[in-house]
Amino acid sequence: MQNALYFPNETVLNLNNELKLLGISGAVLREEQLMEIRKLAESMKAIFHWFDAERRIAYPSLLKVIADSYYEKAIVQLIDDVLDETGIVKDNASKELAQIRINLARKRSELRRAFDKVVAKWNKSGYVSDIEEAFLNGRRVVAVHAEYKRQVKGILLGESDTRKTSFIEPEETIELNNDVFTLENDESREVYRILRDLTKQLSVYAPLLKAYHIIIGEYDFIRAKARLAIDVGGNYPVVQDKAHVHLIEACHPLLLLYNKRSGKPTIPVSVTLDEKSRILVISGPNAGGKTVTLKTVGLLQMMLQSGLMVPVHPHSQMGIFKQLMIHIGDTQSLEFELSTYSSHLKNMKYLIENANGRTLFFIDELGSGSDPHLGGAFAEVILEELAKKHAFGIVTTHYLNLKVMANKTPGITNGAMAFDEKSLIPLYKLVIGKPGSSYTFSIAERIGMEPRLIARAKTMVDEDHFSLDKLLNRAEQDMRKIEQKEKELTSMLKENERLKKEMEHVMKKEKHQQQVELLKHQNQINEERIAFLKDMERKLKQIVFDWKRMENQEDKTALMKQMHAMLFKQKEKQVKEKAKKKFDSKYIETGGEIVPGVKVRMTQNNQVGQVKEIRDKKVIVQLGVIPITVDIKNLVVVQDREPEETT
């Protein structure tokens, strides 16, 4: 269904009665019943044909449903030999039926002509009423005015309610009507005989048709499960053969469907019950979602153990329990003289006696229905006993002593339904690890109850009890603030991570651009070198060619000088470029007036020295330990390059 792949099982029929008759000797199926049998066989034909070689490999579980069956084409053939596409017995179903229908058609034609003649004659005489003709008891009659009924020849078969019209079978058509009636009876008997024979022939395939019926029902059930899974966003969690519950983002399926129709979001819940925390005690305000959370876990466990997909995250883990016990709501009974608390204790007694390590129980409002202090004490004893039995379960409560017990008893964990105290709106979010406040006085204040009544109620509550509830209230609100801060920090961390990745991307892009530019520069240098070498090769080839042609020694000497000059000039150029590069790494040209003491560069060989003395247009430059004389026009003032500039 999810892959939009058509599967031919849209026709689902309830044929229990038809298949039961088919197995009874002497039974006869009617035409419409036989057509339903044909539809069943045609559906199975489509299913068998759907499983080609590729789909047999792709869908082994679906194929397994029809693994022990086969398609029998004789079923459809037998029915098609007798019935047409509208479900009427064919004329050629038997020779007798064909002859009967030929005779019947002939007699009806004769009857129609004779009847029309009589009606025309009586109508001309003014005997016939507005109705003219009708059928009465299967026979064709003429509607005659009552006052003329004795003036016509025929049999009076009836009258209208007002007795103004008489229905008369004309004398001329009596014999023809009898013949038609006889032939119609013959036709009915022959059709019955044909259907009886057909039913007898099909009875051989009764077991196979029953198997077809079961298969069609199985595929319909599979389709229904798949559609439910799609509607609720069901997944198949990790199933373990042990007592274990680890639900991630679980939703109550009915609530999910309702909210989907209403366009509302459904807040998922995450719950874990394992060897360390087998029992979860959920507390919090009324209408906060305690019971919904309890029902969600119970219903999903029942769905899983019934073979249905459940609306949870696919990484969820669910075990298999041998017992699922639940106590929700008021179970008082007038018939058995049980009060609310009596019935509650009766169920608790059964649970304690039968619980074990493969039991999953659900108790809503444990200890309710009795005195709060006494009921709370008994609830604590029940919970302690269930913990000793190693049973798994969820309990909802408002009792403070159960919240305290859950904190100090191994195997029992507190849980609270979050609540916004400012807006008095339940958040339907389960927080594991701490108990929740009932917000009794906060809710009373928000709804506008008189302060004096609230103050009076506070004085009537045990101080320790009130302080603990107030502490839970404050702790829950502080926890919500911490969670909000965590969300903000997480958001900031994500933003920083995004900026970091963006910066790394920019840096990689810039580095790549630099590498591209470097390669372009290197390629340009290489191209220049290749061009130069090609030019040198061309010139050398020309010199060799000219050398071979020359006979005069003087011309050859001149040619050699030309080649020497060309090669030396290139070598000199390379030396100058190397010296220039070395100079550029250490000095920078500043220009300016050449005076004693400044550093200068000799343009001919890029050497740097210090001016010692100036004589007209000649300058004495100290080059290391050797003073040399240089023409002033071949000097340029320079200074040392700063370290950072060098970098």
Secondary structure, DSSP 4 states (H G I P E B T S, - for coil): -TT----S-------HHHHHHHTSTT----HHHHHHHHHHHHHHHHHHHH--HHHHHH-HHHHHHTTT----THHHHHHHHHB-TTSPBPGGG-HHHHHHHHHHHHHHHHHHHHHHHHHHHHHHTT-EEEEEEEEETTEEEEEEEGGGTTSS-EEEEEE-TTSSEEEEEEGGGHHHHHHHHHHHHHHHHHHHHHHHHHHHHHGGGHHHHHHHHHHHHHHHHHHHHHHHHHHHT-B--EEESSS-EEEEEE--HHHHHHHHHHT-----EEEEE-SSEEEEEEE--TTSSHHHHHHHHHHHHHHHHTT--BSS-TT-EEE--SEEEEE-S---BTTTTB-HHHHHHHHHHHHHHH--TTEEEEESSTTTTS-HHHHHHHHHHHHHHHHHTT-EEEEE---HHHHHHHHHSTEEEEEEEEEETTTTEEEEEEEETS-----HHHHHHHTT--HHHHHHHHHTS-HHHHHHHHHHHHHHHHHHHHHHHHHHHHHHHHHHHHHHHHHHHHHHHHHHHHHHHHHHHHHHHHHHHHHHHHHHHHHHHHHHHHHHH---HHHHHHHHHHHHHHHHHHHHHHHHHHHHHHHHHHEEE------TT-EEEETTT--EEEEEEEETTEEEEEETTEEEEEEGGGEEEEEEPPHHHH-
